[in-house]
Amino acid sequence: MTGNKNGKNKDANKDNEKIKHKEKLIERQKEASLVRKIVIICFLVIILTVAGATYATYKYVMNAIGPVDETDEEMITVEIPIGSTSTRIGSILEEEGIVSNGTMFRFYVRYKNEGHFQAGEYELARSMHMDEIIETLKEGVVYEDYALSFTIPEGRWLEEVFERIADETNLEEEDLIELVQDEEYIDSLIERYSILTDDILEEEIRWPLEGYLFPARYDFVDDEVTAEQVIEAMLDRTAAVLEVYAGDTGYSFHEIMTIASIIEGEARNDEEREVISGVVHNRLNINMALQMDPTVAYAHGEHLSRTSYEDLEIESPYNTYHVSGLPVGPINNPGEASIRTALQPANHNYLYFYHAEDGEIYLSESYSEHQQILEEHRD
């Protein structure tokens, strides 16, 4: 009898254990199901939150770049002063109610790589899309009858810039030169313009504002201008271009303008600018001497038809055959294309280039390849 009881008890215990085990499994399955539900809910919440934020951002941006009021076609006269940056233009447009957000205008202009807005009076409406406003500011015919105009080509030295201004205006070259040598005036410009730093005060720099006098056409409504007006109009244009292209490059504005001036001195066309910029950046990245001939000419203070070995021996903070890295400052006044490519160089491994008389530019990655190219194309 005892044996039968023990057997029954064992069977009962096993059944109880099975029941408990099954209950635990059911409980775990419920817990796992609950966890899965929680995870799915959290995931959906995150997706909905991100989607909501994305949609809200999209709506905000679209509203900001869209018309302020599609139904309001009344034309409003808006004046854009000479030398206005995109930041200043955005503020004016916001003040006049043409755009809803001046800062968004500046960001949108930078995103679209737009610039060179014309100064003058415009008829704009609150029903205009931001793209329409930008095109109007670029293409509008304004100030048709200027009392005074002059044009500065790319790549000119400061002395040449002032000589041309003196030829086309009421100003004297000596007065312009005297002004840019006035330390008090230069200090005041540094305080006003973020693109100007104490780097331009380096003792060995020939002209503090070399590189910053933007080459372009300048128009004035008065038949007489001051030297300050002319210089500051040119600085405004440089600041506006840098505002469009400059980002976190690791280089200061002074270094950017110096690189741009070397590109301007070396490149024959826009296609070459990106390639030559890539060579300059590649050399700087490995601490290799730049050895650019235009810096030698600037060191001598005269344009050289051909750079001789004797020319290379001049000791100067501008001569990149002798100094490491960049010269002490810009060697001319570069245009927009050179500034842009200084900030956006071509991605390649070339360290050398040679301009042949046939008009072609020959690139090479090693000195031996470069020497071979020279032997093939030089007399």
Backbone torsions as a table, in degrees:
resi	resn	phi	psi	omega
1	MET	NA	-42.8	-178.9
2	THR	-59.0	-41.3	-179.6
3	GLY	-62.4	-40.9	-179.9
4	ASN	-65.4	-38.6	179.3
5	LYS	-63.6	-46.0	-179.2
6	ASN	-60.3	-39.5	-180.0
7	GLY	-64.9	-42.3	179.2
8	LYS	-64.3	-41.0	179.2
9	ASN	-61.4	-41.7	-180.0
10	LYS	-63.2	-43.0	179.2
11	ASP	-63.1	-39.6	179.4
12	ALA	-64.6	-42.7	178.5
13	ASN	-61.1	-42.1	179.7
14	LYS	-63.3	-41.1	179.1
15	ASP	-62.9	-41.9	178.8
16	ASN	-62.0	-41.7	179.9
17	GLU	-63.8	-40.5	179.1
18	LYS	-63.6	-42.0	179.5
19	ILE	-62.4	-46.2	179.6
20	LYS	-62.0	-42.4	-179.9
21	HIS	-62.4	-41.9	179.2
22	LYS	-64.8	-39.5	178.5
23	GLU	-63.9	-39.6	178.1
24	LYS	-63.9	-41.6	179.2
25	LEU	-61.7	-43.6	179.4
26	ILE	-62.7	-41.1	-179.9
27	GLU	-64.5	-42.6	179.3
28	ARG	-64.9	-40.0	178.4
29	GLN	-62.4	-40.0	176.8
30	LYS	-63.2	-43.1	179.7
31	GLU	-63.6	-44.4	180.0
32	ALA	-62.8	-40.5	178.7
33	SER	-63.6	-40.4	178.6
34	LEU	-63.9	-44.0	179.4
35	VAL	-61.0	-44.0	179.3
36	ARG	-60.7	-41.7	178.6
37	LYS	-62.3	-41.9	179.9
38	ILE	-63.7	-45.8	-179.8
39	VAL	-60.7	-45.9	-179.7
40	ILE	-62.1	-42.6	179.4
41	ILE	-63.1	-45.4	179.2
42	CYS	-61.4	-43.4	-179.8
43	PHE	-61.5	-43.9	179.2
44	LEU	-65.1	-38.7	178.2
45	VAL	-62.0	-44.3	179.5
46	ILE	-62.5	-47.0	-179.4
47	ILE	-60.4	-45.0	-179.5
48	LEU	-65.2	-38.1	179.0
49	THR	-64.7	-48.2	179.2
50	VAL	-62.4	-44.7	179.6
51	ALA	-61.4	-41.2	179.6
52	GLY	-64.6	-44.4	179.2
53	ALA	-64.3	-42.3	179.1
54	THR	-62.1	-44.5	-179.9
55	TYR	-64.8	-41.1	179.7
56	ALA	-63.9	-42.2	178.5
57	THR	-63.6	-44.5	179.0
58	TYR	-59.1	-46.7	-180.0
59	LYS	-62.4	-39.5	-179.6
60	TYR	-63.2	-47.3	-179.1
61	VAL	-63.6	-46.3	-178.5
62	MET	-63.2	-37.7	177.5
63	ASN	-67.2	-37.8	-177.3
64	ALA	-68.6	-37.2	-178.6
65	ILE	-92.4	-8.5	178.1
66	GLY	-85.4	178.4	179.7
67	PRO	-61.9	143.7	175.3
68	VAL	-67.5	-39.5	178.2
69	ASP	-152.2	105.1	-176.2
70	GLU	-60.7	-24.5	-175.6
71	THR	-89.8	-12.8	-175.5
72	ASP	-95.7	97.7	-177.8
73	GLU	-100.7	12.3	178.0
74	GLU	-64.6	131.1	-178.4
75	MET	-82.4	133.0	-179.8
76	ILE	-115.4	131.8	178.5
77	THR	-80.5	121.7	-179.1
78	VAL	-122.4	128.5	178.7
79	GLU	-102.7	127.2	176.3
80	ILE	-107.7	112.0	-177.8
81	PRO	-65.9	156.3	176.7
82	ILE	-61.1	136.2	177.2
83	GLY	80.9	9.5	-178.2
84	SER	-67.8	135.2	174.2
85	THR	-82.1	169.6	178.5
86	SER	-64.0	-30.0	176.5
87	THR	-64.1	-46.0	179.7
88	ARG	-65.9	-41.9	179.9
89	ILE	-63.0	-42.7	178.2
90	GLY	-59.1	-41.6	179.3
91	SER	-64.2	-42.2	179.5
92	ILE	-62.9	-45.6	-178.6
93	LEU	-64.1	-37.3	178.0
94	GLU	-68.2	-41.8	179.5
95	GLU	-61.6	-35.0	-179.1
96	GLU	-85.1	-4.0	178.8
97	GLY	79.7	13.9	-179.0
98	ILE	-78.7	-34.8	173.9
99	VAL	-124.7	155.6	-178.1
100	SER	-82.8	-22.9	-175.8
101	ASN	-146.5	112.1	-178.5
102	GLY	-66.4	-35.0	178.8
103	THR	-65.7	-40.4	177.5
104	MET	-63.6	-35.0	176.0
105	PHE	-59.9	-45.4	-179.4
106	ARG	-62.8	-45.4	179.7
107	PHE	-63.7	-39.4	-178.5
108	TYR	-67.9	-40.2	176.8
109	VAL	-61.1	-42.5	179.3
110	ARG	-67.3	-40.9	178.6
111	TYR	-61.4	-38.3	-178.2
112	LYS	-85.7	-1.3	-177.4
113	ASN	55.1	42.2	179.0
114	GLU	-95.4	162.3	178.7
115	GLY	177.5	-164.7	-179.9
116	HIS	54.7	47.2	176.5
117	PHE	-73.7	143.3	-177.3
118	GLN	-87.4	139.6	175.5
119	ALA	-76.5	153.6	176.9
120	GLY	142.9	-168.2	178.8
121	GLU	-102.1	133.8	-177.8
122	TYR	-127.0	149.6	173.3
123	GLU	-102.2	106.8	-176.9
124	LEU	-123.0	155.7	-178.4
125	ALA	-126.3	154.0	178.6
126	ARG	-69.0	-13.2	179.6
127	SER	-86.6	-1.6	-176.3
128	MET	-83.2	138.7	173.0
129	HIS	-73.4	155.1	-176.5
130	MET	-59.9	-35.3	177.6
131	ASP	-62.8	-38.3	177.5
132	GLU	-64.9	-40.3	179.6
133	ILE	-63.2	-45.5	-179.3
134	ILE	-60.2	-46.4	179.8
135	GLU	-62.8	-38.4	178.9
136	THR	-64.0	-43.8	-179.7
137	LEU	-67.3	-26.4	179.2
138	LYS	-84.2	-38.7	-168.7
139	GLU	-109.1	-7.0	-177.5
140	GLY	-62.7	143.8	176.9
141	VAL	-88.5	111.0	-174.5
142	VAL	-131.4	154.2	178.7
143	TYR	44.0	57.1	-175.2
144	GLU	-61.7	-34.8	-177.2
145	ASP	-109.1	93.8	178.7
146	TYR	-90.2	144.7	177.1
147	ALA	-77.5	-26.1	-174.8
148	LEU	-151.9	132.3	178.5
149	SER	-144.1	150.5	170.7
150	PHE	-154.2	156.9	-178.7
151	THR	-126.8	131.7	178.0
152	ILE	-109.2	119.1	177.5
153	PRO	-71.6	161.4	178.7
154	GLU	-68.4	149.3	170.2
155	GLY	80.2	11.4	-179.0
156	ARG	-83.9	148.3	174.1
157	TRP	-74.8	158.5	-176.5
158	LEU	-55.8	-42.1	179.6
159	GLU	-60.4	-38.7	-179.9
160	GLU	-70.0	-36.0	177.0
161	VAL	-61.2	-48.2	-177.7
162	PHE	-68.2	-33.6	177.6
163	GLU	-63.0	-42.9	179.5
164	ARG	-67.6	-41.4	178.7
165	ILE	-60.6	-43.3	-179.8
166	ALA	-62.8	-34.6	179.3
167	ASP	-69.0	-29.5	-171.9
168	GLU	-105.4	-5.7	-176.0
169	THR	-131.8	-176.0	177.0
170	ASN	-81.9	-0.8	-174.5
171	LEU	-85.3	153.9	175.7
172	GLU	-100.3	141.3	-179.7
173	GLU	-58.3	-39.4	-178.7
174	GLU	-63.1	-36.1	-179.8
175	ASP	-68.1	-39.3	178.4
176	LEU	-64.9	-44.7	179.9
177	ILE	-64.6	-41.2	179.0
178	GLU	-61.7	-38.5	-178.8
179	LEU	-65.7	-44.2	-176.8
180	VAL	-77.3	-4.1	173.1
181	GLN	-99.7	-1.8	-179.7
182	ASP	-80.4	108.4	-175.7
183	GLU	-60.4	-37.9	-179.6
184	GLU	-64.2	-41.4	179.0
185	TYR	-67.3	-43.5	179.1
186	ILE	-61.7	-41.1	178.0
187	ASP	-60.8	-39.7	-179.8
188	SER	-66.6	-34.4	177.8
189	LEU	-68.6	-39.6	179.0
190	ILE	-61.4	-37.7	178.9
191	GLU	-67.8	-31.4	-174.5
192	ARG	-91.5	-29.5	-174.3
193	TYR	-113.2	121.5	180.0
194	SER	-68.4	-21.4	-179.9
195	ILE	-75.0	-15.6	-179.8
196	LEU	-101.3	130.1	179.6
197	THR	-127.8	177.3	179.5
198	ASP	-64.5	-10.4	177.1
199	ASP	-57.4	-32.6	-176.7
200	ILE	-74.3	-9.0	178.8
201	LEU	-92.2	-0.1	178.0
202	GLU	-50.7	132.2	-172.5
203	GLU	-56.8	-34.6	-174.3
204	GLU	-84.4	-4.9	179.0
205	ILE	-72.2	133.5	-177.3
206	ARG	-68.8	-53.0	179.4
207	TRP	-131.0	122.4	-177.9
208	PRO	-55.8	-34.8	-175.5
209	LEU	-98.3	7.4	175.1
210	GLU	-58.8	130.0	179.8
211	GLY	99.1	-20.5	-173.4
212	TYR	-104.9	-1.5	-179.5
213	LEU	-92.2	95.8	-168.5
214	PHE	-64.8	128.4	178.9
215	PRO	-76.4	121.1	-178.3
216	ALA	-174.2	179.0	172.5
217	ARG	-87.0	135.6	178.7
218	TYR	-122.2	131.1	-177.4
219	ASP	-123.1	137.7	179.9
220	PHE	-131.2	141.1	-177.1
221	VAL	-81.7	-18.8	177.0
222	ASP	-98.4	147.3	-177.6
223	ASP	-80.1	-6.5	174.9
224	GLU	-129.2	135.9	179.1
225	VAL	-129.1	160.9	175.4
226	THR	-96.6	160.1	177.3
227	ALA	-60.3	-37.4	178.9
228	GLU	-62.5	-42.4	179.9
229	GLN	-60.9	-43.8	-177.9
230	VAL	-66.6	-49.6	-177.3
231	ILE	-62.6	-43.3	-177.3
232	GLU	-72.0	-29.6	173.9
233	ALA	-63.9	-38.8	-179.9
234	MET	-71.3	-38.6	176.7
235	LEU	-66.0	-37.6	177.9
236	ASP	-60.0	-40.7	-179.2
237	ARG	-67.9	-41.0	177.6
238	THR	-62.4	-44.1	179.5
239	ALA	-61.6	-39.7	-179.2
240	ALA	-64.9	-40.5	179.6
241	VAL	-68.2	-44.5	179.1
242	LEU	-62.9	-33.7	179.2
243	GLU	-62.9	-35.4	-179.0
244	VAL	-71.8	-43.0	-169.6
245	TYR	-102.0	-28.5	-171.7
246	ALA	-69.5	141.6	175.0
247	GLY	-142.6	-156.9	179.2
248	ASP	-83.1	88.0	-174.8
249	THR	-100.3	-15.2	-174.2
250	GLY	88.9	-6.1	178.7
251	TYR	-110.6	148.1	175.3
252	SER	-77.2	166.3	176.6
253	PHE	-58.8	-38.9	-179.2
254	HIS	-63.5	-41.1	178.3
255	GLU	-68.6	-38.8	177.8
256	ILE	-60.8	-46.6	-179.2
257	MET	-67.1	-31.3	177.6
258	THR	-68.5	-45.4	177.2
259	ILE	-61.0	-45.3	-179.3
260	ALA	-59.8	-38.7	-179.2
261	SER	-67.8	-35.0	177.1
262	ILE	-67.2	-42.9	177.0
263	ILE	-60.3	-44.4	179.5
264	GLU	-59.8	-39.0	-178.9
265	GLY	-72.6	-27.5	-175.1
266	GLU	-96.7	-36.3	-170.5
267	ALA	-78.9	142.6	177.1
268	ARG	-96.1	-21.3	-178.8
269	ASN	-155.8	173.5	-176.1
270	ASP	-64.4	-34.6	-179.5
271	GLU	-63.4	-37.5	-179.8
272	GLU	-71.8	-27.5	-174.1
273	ARG	-58.5	-46.8	-178.6
274	GLU	-63.0	-41.6	-178.7
275	VAL	-65.5	-47.5	-179.7
276	ILE	-65.6	-37.8	175.3
277	SER	-58.5	-41.3	177.5
278	GLY	-60.9	-40.4	177.9
279	VAL	-63.6	-45.5	179.6
280	VAL	-59.4	-48.0	-179.5
281	HIS	-65.0	-40.1	178.7
282	ASN	-60.9	-41.7	179.4
283	ARG	-68.1	-42.2	178.9
284	LEU	-62.5	-37.8	-177.5
285	ASN	-65.7	-26.0	-180.0
286	ILE	-110.6	15.8	178.9
287	ASN	56.4	39.4	177.8
288	MET	-95.4	139.1	179.3
289	ALA	-56.6	136.5	-177.4
290	LEU	-70.5	-41.7	177.0
291	GLN	50.8	57.9	179.7
292	MET	-105.4	123.8	-174.0
293	ASP	-59.4	-37.9	179.3
294	PRO	-58.8	-27.2	177.8
295	THR	-70.2	-29.1	178.0
296	VAL	-69.2	-45.0	178.4
297	ALA	-59.8	-43.0	179.7
298	TYR	-65.4	-36.3	177.8
299	ALA	-62.9	-36.7	178.6
300	HIS	-78.2	-20.1	-178.3
301	GLY	77.0	20.7	177.3
302	GLU	-150.9	147.7	179.6
303	HIS	-74.8	128.2	-178.1
304	LEU	-104.5	127.8	178.5
305	SER	-68.1	-32.0	176.7
306	ARG	-151.2	136.3	-177.0
307	THR	-88.0	119.9	-180.0
308	SER	-93.8	166.4	176.7
309	TYR	-62.3	-32.7	178.3
310	GLU	-66.4	-38.7	178.6
311	ASP	-60.5	-34.3	-175.9
312	LEU	-67.3	-16.8	-173.8
313	GLU	-81.3	-7.6	-177.2
314	ILE	-62.3	133.2	177.4
315	GLU	-89.7	113.9	-176.5
316	SER	-158.0	144.5	176.2
317	PRO	-67.5	-6.7	177.3
318	TYR	-95.8	-18.8	-175.6
319	ASN	-78.6	105.8	-175.7
320	THR	-78.3	1.8	170.6
321	TYR	-84.0	-15.9	-178.8
322	HIS	-113.1	-35.5	-178.9
323	VAL	-93.1	150.5	176.3
324	SER	-88.7	146.8	179.9
325	GLY	72.3	-149.3	-176.8
326	LEU	-78.9	153.4	172.0
327	PRO	-65.9	174.6	-173.4
328	VAL	-65.9	-21.9	179.8
329	GLY	-170.4	-179.9	178.9
330	PRO	-59.4	152.1	-177.7
331	ILE	-111.7	5.0	174.2
332	ASN	-171.7	-174.1	179.0
333	ASN	-109.2	100.5	-173.0
334	PRO	-77.1	155.6	177.3
335	GLY	-89.4	-178.2	-175.0
336	GLU	-61.3	-42.1	-177.5
337	ALA	-61.0	-39.5	179.6
338	SER	-71.8	-36.2	176.6
339	ILE	-64.9	-44.0	179.8
340	ARG	-61.8	-45.8	-177.5
341	THR	-73.2	-23.8	173.5
342	ALA	-62.8	-32.7	179.6
343	LEU	-92.4	-19.2	-177.6
344	GLN	-131.2	69.1	-177.3
345	PRO	-72.0	157.1	174.4
346	ALA	-67.9	145.7	-179.7
347	ASN	-93.1	104.7	178.6
348	HIS	-154.7	-179.3	-177.7
349	ASN	-111.2	12.3	-176.7
350	TYR	-73.0	142.3	177.7
351	LEU	-119.1	-11.2	-176.6
352	TYR	-135.2	149.4	170.6
353	PHE	-146.3	154.5	-179.5
354	TYR	-141.3	129.4	175.8
355	HIS	-90.8	112.8	178.7
356	ALA	-86.9	163.0	-178.8
357	GLU	-68.3	-17.3	178.1
358	ASP	-79.0	1.7	177.6
359	GLY	90.9	-5.8	-180.0
360	GLU	-85.5	153.4	172.4
361	ILE	-109.4	127.8	-177.5
362	TYR	-110.7	127.0	-175.0
363	LEU	-110.5	149.0	177.6
364	SER	-149.9	154.1	-177.7
365	GLU	-94.6	-20.1	-177.3
366	SER	-129.0	160.6	-179.8
367	TYR	-64.4	-38.6	-179.4
368	SER	-63.8	-41.2	176.9
369	GLU	-63.4	-41.2	-180.0
370	HIS	-62.6	-44.1	179.5
371	GLN	-62.8	-38.4	178.8
372	GLN	-63.6	-41.1	178.2
373	ILE	-64.0	-41.3	179.0
374	LEU	-61.9	-43.5	-179.9
375	GLU	-64.2	-32.8	-178.9
376	GLU	-74.8	-30.4	-171.1
377	HIS	-112.6	-12.5	176.9
378	ARG	-93.2	152.9	179.2
379	ASP	-66.8	NA	NA
